[in-house]
Amino acid sequence: MRMTIADLRAQQNGMDGLESAIRLEPEDSQLVAREALAKNANGDMSADVDRQLLRAAAMNPYKADVQMALGLREEFRGHQAEAERYLVHAAQIDHTFKPAWTLANFYVRQDQPEKMWPLIKRGLALDLSTSAFNPKPVFDLCWNESSDSRQILELIPERGVVPLQYLSYLINTKRTDASLAVWPRALDAVQATDPMGIEAMIRFAEFLEQENRMADAVRVWNRLVDRHFIDSGRLDPEHSISIADPDFSFPPTERGLGWRVTHDAGVYVGRGTSSLHFEFDGNEPESSVLLTTVAPIVPNRPYRLIWKTDASEMSARRDPGFVWQIVQQPANSATICPPLLEAGDEGVCEFTSMPNTVKVRLNLIYKRATGTRRVEGILRLSTVKLELGS
């Protein structure tokens, strides 16, 4: 009964409850440690708290939190050797992440990074998949201490969640070369039943495209296709395959290097057998990007954009409001093609890629032409290819 009452008091009334519980159970090492650690956390650097922590350590020499508190207090007072002794002992008796991380930071503050690296590696090697562990401070510390991406990569385990977490960190901090070095490990860590992991991989392909690293983006995209993480075709711009799904054999991915469709009111987008159709109810916006994708290309080469359509169910079969816009990037030089429906069911638009161009953005635009009504009916698109010209 005394133990039960002490436990209840320890959970209520803050510090007063803890002190009351300890009066009931003065030899309870957990209660003694909790009170001492609570006072330490509140910044009490008095000798009384020192004595309480030492008593708690004597009662339970395997409680790492107490050892860490003693170590940090000794460091605060300038007693570095004693601080190291306590912090090393905490890391020896408790192989979870916190003691290793605390000791690693101590070595950073003491300008002893050679002792820090093994502790970081040990901490990252733990199974952190079921914890709420946020590795960003760890990665920040590594990059603050070294600009050598290879040295940091050596700390990243081959398996588990850490490679994916590190890849996301590198994307967020725009360290492209370092991200390319770790992404094979991250890819190996992703399973087909892991939607968050697949999302991270698609985001990586998008990141590379935004950084104009198109050869790398294509390589990543093709690996994702091969692993069936994305329902799409492969890309090979050197052999005139610059659009991942030219025949609409797959649903639009809405991500990465795949097709993205409009979600504007008044326009319904559906998919048939190897075709995409746009159904307009006459209330659509006067201007809209109906379809868009990013296509990798080869610099300084002639190209042809080829398309096949069916406007037989449209209110105006030759409506001039539909056009392809080809934007070369990173220069943002735009080519406006002839109206989509001008030549009937098939059309061609030619252009030459600029010397530094690695990609184009293809936009199928509808803009109500002057003197016309908003379009109604169904426009079917069965093929969109981007091929090298002669």
C-alpha positions as CSV (number, residue, x, y, z in Angstrom):
1,M,0.0,0.0,0.0
2,R,2.9,2.4,0.8
3,M,4.4,1.8,-2.6
4,T,1.1,2.4,-4.3
5,I,0.5,5.6,-2.5
6,A,4.1,6.8,-3.2
7,D,3.6,6.0,-6.9
8,L,0.3,8.0,-7.0
9,R,1.9,11.0,-5.2
10,A,4.8,10.9,-7.6
11,Q,2.4,11.2,-10.5
12,Q,0.6,14.2,-9.0
13,N,1.3,17.7,-7.8
14,G,4.7,18.1,-9.5
15,M,7.8,18.4,-7.4
16,D,5.8,18.4,-4.1
17,G,4.3,15.1,-5.1
18,L,7.7,13.6,-5.8
19,E,9.1,14.8,-2.4
20,S,6.1,13.4,-0.7
21,A,6.6,10.1,-2.4
22,I,10.3,9.9,-1.5
23,R,9.4,10.5,2.2
24,L,7.2,7.4,1.9
25,E,9.8,5.3,-0.1
26,P,13.3,6.9,0.5
27,E,15.1,3.9,-1.0
28,D,13.2,3.8,-4.2
29,S,16.0,4.5,-6.8
30,Q,13.5,5.5,-9.5
31,L,11.9,8.2,-7.4
32,V,15.2,9.6,-6.2
33,A,16.5,9.7,-9.8
34,R,13.3,11.4,-11.0
35,E,13.4,14.1,-8.4
36,A,17.1,14.8,-9.1
37,L,16.7,14.8,-12.8
38,A,13.6,17.1,-12.6
39,K,15.6,19.7,-10.5
40,N,18.5,19.4,-12.9
41,A,16.3,20.0,-15.9
42,N,14.9,23.1,-14.2
43,G,18.5,24.5,-14.1
44,D,19.2,23.9,-10.4
45,M,23.0,23.7,-10.2
46,S,23.1,23.6,-6.4
47,A,25.3,21.2,-4.4
48,D,22.1,19.6,-3.1
49,V,21.2,18.4,-6.6
50,D,24.7,17.2,-7.1
51,R,24.3,15.0,-3.9
52,Q,20.9,13.8,-5.1
53,L,22.3,12.8,-8.5
54,L,25.3,11.0,-6.9
55,R,23.0,9.2,-4.5
56,A,20.7,8.1,-7.5
57,A,23.9,6.9,-9.3
58,A,25.0,4.9,-6.3
59,M,21.5,3.3,-6.0
60,N,21.4,2.5,-9.7
61,P,24.7,2.8,-11.5
62,Y,23.0,1.6,-14.8
63,K,20.7,4.6,-15.2
64,A,22.2,6.5,-18.1
65,D,20.1,9.6,-17.6
66,V,21.7,10.2,-14.3
67,Q,25.2,9.6,-15.7
68,M,24.5,12.1,-18.5
69,A,23.2,14.7,-16.1
70,L,26.3,14.4,-13.9
71,G,28.5,14.6,-17.0
72,L,26.9,17.7,-18.4
73,R,27.0,19.4,-15.0
74,E,30.8,18.7,-14.7
75,E,31.3,20.1,-18.2
76,F,29.4,23.2,-17.3
77,R,31.8,23.7,-14.4
78,G,34.9,23.2,-16.6
79,H,35.7,19.7,-15.3
80,Q,36.2,18.1,-18.7
81,A,37.8,14.9,-17.7
82,E,35.1,14.1,-15.1
83,A,32.5,15.1,-17.7
84,E,33.9,12.7,-20.2
85,R,34.1,9.9,-17.7
86,Y,30.4,10.2,-16.8
87,L,29.2,10.5,-20.5
88,V,31.4,7.6,-21.7
89,H,29.9,5.5,-18.9
90,A,26.4,6.4,-20.0
91,A,27.1,5.4,-23.6
92,Q,28.6,2.1,-22.4
93,I,25.6,1.1,-20.2
94,D,22.9,2.3,-22.6
95,H,23.2,1.5,-26.3
96,T,20.2,3.6,-27.4
97,F,20.7,6.7,-29.4
98,K,20.5,9.5,-26.8
99,P,23.7,8.6,-24.8
100,A,25.8,8.3,-27.9
101,W,24.4,11.5,-29.3
102,T,25.1,13.3,-26.0
103,L,28.7,12.1,-25.9
104,A,29.2,13.0,-29.6
105,N,28.1,16.6,-29.0
106,F,30.4,16.8,-26.0
107,Y,33.3,15.8,-28.3
108,V,32.3,18.5,-30.8
109,R,32.3,21.1,-28.0
110,Q,35.7,19.9,-27.0
111,D,37.0,20.1,-30.6
112,Q,37.6,16.4,-30.7
113,P,35.7,15.4,-33.9
114,E,37.8,12.2,-34.4
115,K,36.0,10.8,-31.3
116,M,32.6,12.0,-32.6
117,W,32.4,10.1,-35.9
118,P,32.3,6.6,-34.4
119,L,29.5,7.6,-32.0
120,I,27.4,9.0,-34.8
121,K,27.9,5.9,-36.9
122,R,26.9,3.7,-33.9
123,G,23.8,5.8,-33.3
124,L,22.7,5.7,-36.9
125,A,23.2,1.9,-37.1
126,L,20.4,1.4,-34.5
127,D,17.0,0.2,-35.6
128,L,15.1,3.5,-35.5
129,S,12.2,2.4,-37.7
130,T,9.7,2.3,-34.8
131,S,10.8,5.5,-33.0
132,A,10.0,9.1,-33.5
133,F,13.6,9.8,-34.2
134,N,14.4,13.0,-36.2
135,P,17.8,12.6,-37.7
136,K,18.1,16.2,-39.0
137,P,20.2,17.5,-36.1
138,V,22.6,14.5,-36.6
139,F,23.0,15.3,-40.3
140,D,23.4,19.0,-39.6
141,L,26.2,18.2,-37.2
142,C,27.9,16.0,-39.7
143,W,27.9,18.6,-42.4
144,N,28.9,21.3,-39.9
145,E,32.0,19.3,-39.1
146,S,32.9,18.1,-42.6
147,S,32.2,19.1,-46.2
148,D,33.4,15.6,-47.4
149,S,30.2,13.9,-48.5
150,R,32.1,10.5,-48.7
151,Q,33.1,10.7,-45.1
152,I,29.5,11.3,-44.1
153,L,28.2,8.6,-46.4
154,E,30.4,6.1,-44.6
155,L,28.2,6.7,-41.5
156,I,25.0,5.8,-43.2
157,P,23.9,2.2,-42.8
158,E,23.1,0.0,-45.8
159,R,19.6,-0.9,-44.6
160,G,16.8,0.6,-42.5
161,V,15.1,3.9,-42.6
162,V,18.2,6.1,-42.3
163,P,19.3,6.0,-46.0
164,L,15.8,7.3,-46.9
165,Q,15.9,10.0,-44.2
166,Y,19.4,11.0,-45.3
167,L,18.3,11.3,-48.9
168,S,15.3,13.5,-47.9
169,Y,17.7,15.7,-45.9
170,L,20.0,16.1,-48.9
171,I,17.1,17.0,-51.2
172,N,15.9,19.6,-48.7
173,T,19.4,21.1,-48.4
174,K,20.0,20.8,-52.2
175,R,23.2,18.7,-52.0
176,T,22.7,17.0,-55.4
177,D,26.0,15.1,-55.7
178,A,25.7,13.7,-52.2
179,S,22.1,12.6,-52.8
180,L,23.1,10.7,-55.9
181,A,25.7,8.8,-53.9
182,V,23.2,7.6,-51.3
183,W,20.1,7.0,-53.4
184,P,21.0,3.4,-54.4
185,R,20.9,2.5,-50.7
186,A,17.7,4.4,-50.2
187,L,16.2,2.6,-53.2
188,D,17.2,-0.8,-51.8
189,A,15.4,0.1,-48.5
190,V,12.1,0.7,-50.3
191,Q,9.5,-2.1,-50.7
192,A,6.7,-2.2,-53.1
193,T,4.3,-1.9,-50.1
194,D,6.0,1.2,-48.8
195,P,4.0,4.2,-50.2
196,M,6.1,6.8,-48.2
197,G,9.3,5.3,-49.5
198,I,8.0,5.3,-53.1
199,E,6.9,8.9,-52.7
200,A,10.5,9.8,-51.6
201,M,11.9,8.2,-54.7
202,I,9.6,10.0,-57.0
203,R,10.4,13.2,-55.2
204,F,14.1,12.5,-55.8
205,A,13.5,12.3,-59.6
206,E,11.6,15.6,-59.4
207,F,14.4,17.2,-57.5
208,L,17.0,16.1,-60.1
209,E,14.8,17.5,-62.9
210,Q,14.4,20.8,-61.0
211,E,18.2,20.9,-60.6
212,N,18.6,20.4,-64.4
213,R,20.3,17.0,-63.8
214,M,18.2,15.4,-66.5
215,A,20.5,12.4,-67.3
216,D,20.4,11.5,-63.6
217,A,16.6,12.1,-63.4
218,V,16.1,9.8,-66.3
219,R,18.2,7.1,-64.7
220,V,16.3,7.3,-61.5
221,W,12.9,7.4,-63.3
222,N,13.8,4.2,-65.3
223,R,14.9,2.4,-62.2
224,L,11.5,3.2,-60.6
225,V,9.7,1.9,-63.7
226,D,11.8,-1.2,-63.6
227,R,10.9,-1.8,-59.9
228,H,7.2,-1.2,-60.7
229,F,7.1,1.7,-58.3
230,I,5.7,3.8,-61.2
231,D,3.2,2.8,-63.9
232,S,5.0,4.3,-66.8
233,G,7.3,3.7,-69.8
234,R,11.0,4.2,-69.7
235,L,12.9,7.2,-71.1
236,D,15.8,7.2,-73.6
237,P,16.2,10.7,-75.1
238,E,19.3,9.6,-77.1
239,H,17.0,7.3,-79.0
240,S,14.0,9.6,-79.4
241,I,12.1,8.4,-76.4
242,S,11.6,11.7,-74.6
243,I,8.0,11.2,-73.4
244,A,7.5,8.5,-70.8
245,D,3.9,7.5,-72.0
246,P,3.4,8.7,-75.5
247,D,0.4,6.5,-76.2
248,F,-1.4,7.0,-72.8
249,S,-1.0,3.3,-72.0
250,F,-0.9,4.2,-68.2
251,P,-3.0,6.5,-66.0
252,P,-1.4,9.9,-65.7
253,T,1.1,9.8,-62.9
254,E,0.7,13.4,-61.9
255,R,4.3,13.3,-60.6
256,G,7.9,13.2,-61.8
257,L,8.4,12.9,-65.5
258,G,4.9,11.6,-66.3
259,W,1.8,13.4,-67.5
260,R,-0.1,15.8,-65.4
261,V,-3.7,16.7,-66.2
262,T,-5.9,19.7,-65.4
263,H,-8.2,19.7,-62.5
264,D,-10.1,22.8,-63.5
265,A,-13.9,22.9,-63.1
266,G,-15.8,22.3,-66.3
267,V,-13.2,19.9,-67.7
268,Y,-13.4,16.2,-67.0
269,V,-10.3,14.1,-67.9
270,G,-10.7,10.4,-68.5
271,R,-8.7,7.6,-70.0
272,G,-9.8,5.1,-72.6
273,T,-7.9,2.3,-74.3
274,S,-4.6,3.9,-75.1
275,S,-6.1,7.4,-75.2
276,L,-6.8,10.4,-73.0
277,H,-10.0,12.4,-73.4
278,F,-11.1,15.8,-72.3
279,E,-14.8,16.5,-71.8
280,F,-15.8,20.1,-71.8
281,D,-19.2,21.2,-70.5
282,G,-19.0,24.8,-71.8
283,N,-18.3,26.3,-68.4
284,E,-14.6,25.6,-68.3
285,P,-12.1,28.5,-67.7
286,E,-11.3,30.7,-70.7
287,S,-7.7,29.7,-70.4
288,S,-6.3,26.4,-69.0
289,V,-3.3,24.1,-69.2
290,L,-5.0,20.8,-70.0
291,L,-2.0,18.6,-70.1
292,T,1.7,19.0,-69.2
293,T,4.9,17.0,-68.8
294,V,8.7,17.5,-68.7
295,A,10.6,15.8,-71.5
296,P,14.4,15.2,-71.5
297,I,16.1,16.1,-74.8
298,V,19.5,16.3,-76.4
299,P,20.9,19.8,-76.9
300,N,21.3,21.4,-80.3
301,R,19.2,19.0,-82.3
302,P,16.1,19.2,-84.5
303,Y,12.9,17.9,-83.0
304,R,9.4,17.1,-84.0
305,L,6.4,17.0,-81.7
306,I,3.8,14.7,-83.3
307,W,0.2,14.2,-82.1
308,K,-3.0,12.4,-83.1
309,T,-6.4,13.6,-82.0
310,D,-10.1,12.9,-82.5
311,A,-12.4,16.0,-82.3
312,S,-15.4,14.3,-83.9
313,E,-17.5,14.8,-80.7
314,M,-16.5,18.5,-80.3
315,S,-18.9,21.4,-80.8
316,A,-16.3,22.9,-83.1
317,R,-14.0,20.4,-84.8
318,R,-11.4,23.0,-85.8
319,D,-11.5,25.1,-82.7
320,P,-8.3,27.2,-82.8
321,G,-8.1,27.5,-79.1
322,F,-6.0,24.4,-78.6
323,V,-2.2,24.7,-79.0
324,W,0.9,23.0,-77.8
325,Q,3.5,25.2,-76.1
326,I,7.1,23.9,-76.0
327,V,9.2,25.6,-73.4
328,Q,13.0,24.9,-73.5
329,Q,14.6,24.9,-70.1
330,P,16.5,26.4,-68.4
331,A,16.4,29.2,-71.0
332,N,12.5,29.3,-70.9
333,S,12.4,29.9,-74.7
334,A,8.9,29.1,-75.9
335,T,7.7,27.7,-79.2
336,I,4.0,28.0,-79.9
337,C,2.9,25.3,-82.3
338,P,0.1,25.7,-84.9
339,P,-3.4,25.1,-83.5
340,L,-3.8,21.5,-82.4
341,L,-6.9,20.8,-84.7
342,E,-5.8,22.9,-87.7
343,A,-4.5,20.0,-89.8
344,G,-7.2,17.5,-88.7
345,D,-6.5,14.4,-86.7
346,E,-2.7,14.6,-87.0
347,G,-0.3,17.4,-86.4
348,V,3.4,18.1,-86.3
349,C,5.4,20.9,-84.7
350,E,9.1,21.3,-85.4
351,F,11.8,23.1,-83.4
352,T,15.5,23.0,-82.7
353,S,16.9,22.5,-79.2
354,M,19.2,25.2,-77.9
355,P,22.9,24.4,-77.1
356,N,22.4,24.3,-73.3
357,T,18.9,22.8,-73.2
358,V,18.4,19.5,-71.4
359,K,14.6,19.5,-71.1
360,V,11.4,20.9,-72.5
361,R,8.1,21.4,-70.8
362,L,5.2,20.5,-73.0
363,N,2.0,22.3,-72.3
364,L,-1.3,21.6,-74.1
365,I,-3.2,24.9,-73.6
366,Y,-6.8,25.8,-74.3
367,K,-7.5,29.5,-74.6
368,R,-10.8,30.7,-76.0
369,A,-10.1,32.3,-79.3
370,T,-11.5,35.8,-80.0
371,G,-14.9,35.5,-81.6
372,T,-15.6,31.9,-80.5
373,R,-17.7,30.4,-77.8
374,R,-16.2,28.2,-75.1
375,V,-15.8,24.7,-76.4
376,E,-18.1,21.8,-75.6
377,G,-17.8,18.1,-76.2
378,I,-15.0,15.6,-76.1
379,L,-11.5,15.9,-77.4
380,R,-9.6,12.6,-77.6
381,L,-5.8,12.5,-77.6
382,S,-4.3,9.2,-78.6
383,T,-0.6,9.9,-79.3
384,V,1.9,12.6,-78.3
385,K,5.5,11.8,-79.3
386,L,8.7,13.9,-79.2
387,E,11.2,12.6,-81.7
388,L,14.6,13.6,-83.0
389,G,14.4,15.1,-86.4
390,S,16.7,14.7,-89.4
